[in-house]
């Protein structure tokens, strides 16, 4: 579907064209995502209960299924102006290399020091914590993108920041760890002896290299046991998808500016924060029947929550201290192979994304690691950006779609989210070029075992 | 000096506002930089002699002291559109933190995978090599920015790329090395046994960790001894400053768009490529007497070619196989302390910059390493970009200027070049936050010893 105006390589919005409100897709959903449950009594979490863990304003956002738009405070917008709007790039060079009639666009979120889209929610969460008069926040980080983003946001607002970093990443990614420290964060390898849940996990699994679910448990305990602290999370939650809607809104405005009609929107899927944020405004139009377009989530074959998970209530963390969420999940005990590079290793998927997927609004694809890196390297050579392994799942899916267009001769507009850079993933890239990177797909038996840990809730 | 329009955080040019020509400052210089000399007969290098080492078209550019503008081929402009124009950012947050009436702007060149401005010249040099029908190019790299940029450009044009990487960087920066390999380059630690000059240096200095001057010698030998190869260099040469003029021209256009009158232009100085490119069009106006502004080069105290070097003909490389250049130099035998982080470790300075400095058009400042990192971390915390150690010399100088404005109450417009990101310099940042980073200033006696290697040429 051609456009009437000539499209530049990069579409930048003016600052005044940036969104002034977050878009809340839940307002447009015909049925709402299932509520978080209290792990004690299995009843929906009340605002009051949630406020013991999360900031007041964020709890409001978490529970708000009604308002389509929520104002972005000027202080947050001012921070956004430092690194946003991010460009929507027309991948002319990739198209030429693929010799496809398709038009490929990518929304690139990697042009800030945190290197990814995570900063969009980090600054919002840190802002509300500061506004509430808190001393600091705690969180966990796996690949390190979220921890980096949060420590940047906290440095900016002069807020303390305690990061529990999955031990294997802490050891293998010293540079990520040091970036957080440069920004003033305290970084603790998880599981640690600083929390009861950490000590318990260490006792039960001596020598464990940790997991995201375990680091979450520690960060939550650290928040609730300390005066003036709350816990913040970089993905999965409704509030995070709300903040990330800035990605989708900017994308939509940029497309409209050049009369480009999107046919396919593609994002990579871990906890769903980038994907949910990217697709939200398009999904709204799709649900309301205003637009007809396909939406595709690309996930790793080694952690396939949408394509092979169960849609059920599950624990969000290993220590089972967090509320339960209804989501596509591999079971809270699931740990992806250590060979799996980068993020996208969470056992569950955002409740919003899960619900939309269950309702048939989203297609999901899985990709093996080596085919993802192959696409990443090909992309890097022609587009001048070394993508994060996470983002490269979306690249792989977009390339596949574009090649299908080559067969059919269709000039579809394919839009993908490029969440970040691979600067901090060079160890994985090194393995790939040496040929020592493997693929790993969990067997049905392994998944069945992991599903056994699912709580029995209807 | 206030501006009439409201200044956004980031001034982006439209693609049609990007320069279509390189600006050649030599055309405006009242006296021209001294020519390169043949190391054999000490006569000015002829085009023919230079063409044995460099591509034909680049030799023309190297020797062209007359044409003020040189067309940028469409193929190069098309590549530029992938990652340019780069933003001119108003450092509102830094200004606020410093509580200065000054207005600080930075031209940020780090938003491409190579992470620095080096790509601007890499694509030009690779393009002319390809156009000449060559098989490949050879080069050296120190900190790795230039090698990364060149391998990206060569991958894009399907040209072979052989990089001699200073051994200490090869070992300490495996990620940089691997990025080049991802882009298909061959990377050899220098000094190596693959060249005669490398073997000679290894014999004379067993166990040496290499130097830029030595890697240059190897790369030149590799180019001239192989069919279909030429040598390319990432800094110092006139042609490189010509290509980098795109930085200064974009900066000038962006300032003019918002009626901003620059009072001070600041860049970091190693070989002079970014600095020369940034200042060129402003320098043209200054020489022609059209504008009155200050131009400051910031260099490391550990490698102070402008502030403590001699203005003399010197060898460009350790092996003395290259033409001689008249420049501010510490002597071709000078090797900065291994404690010195990042680039800016070349013993000499671009002939153009040297000549302009000698003519009094440029001020120079030196900064010690730890005060540079201090400025870098402060900048990162408020501006959301982790700067390269090289770039941080300019930040230090800009902060000092802004603090002077605070004393005097002047609202000067300070423009600085931010050449790249510090993603690949985390080892140095790690040292800094651990407190184990030292300063190093060569003694007068050390410099005298190094000057002794200067050839006796008038």
Interface residues (C-beta under 8 A of the other chain):
Chain A: X8 X9 X10 X12 X14 X15 X79 X81 X82 X83 X89 X93 X111 X112 X113 X114 X115 X119 X152 X155 X156 X174 X175 X178 X179 X181 X182 X183 X184 X377 X380 X381 X382 X383 X384 X385 X386 X421 X423 X424 X426 X427 X429 X430 X433
Chain B: X8 X9 X10 X12 X14 X15 X79 X81 X82 X83 X89 X92 X93 X111 X112 X113 X114 X115 X119 X152 X155 X156 X174 X175 X178 X179 X181 X182 X183 X184 X377 X380 X381 X382 X383 X384 X385 X386 X421 X423 X424 X426 X427 X429 X430 X432 X433
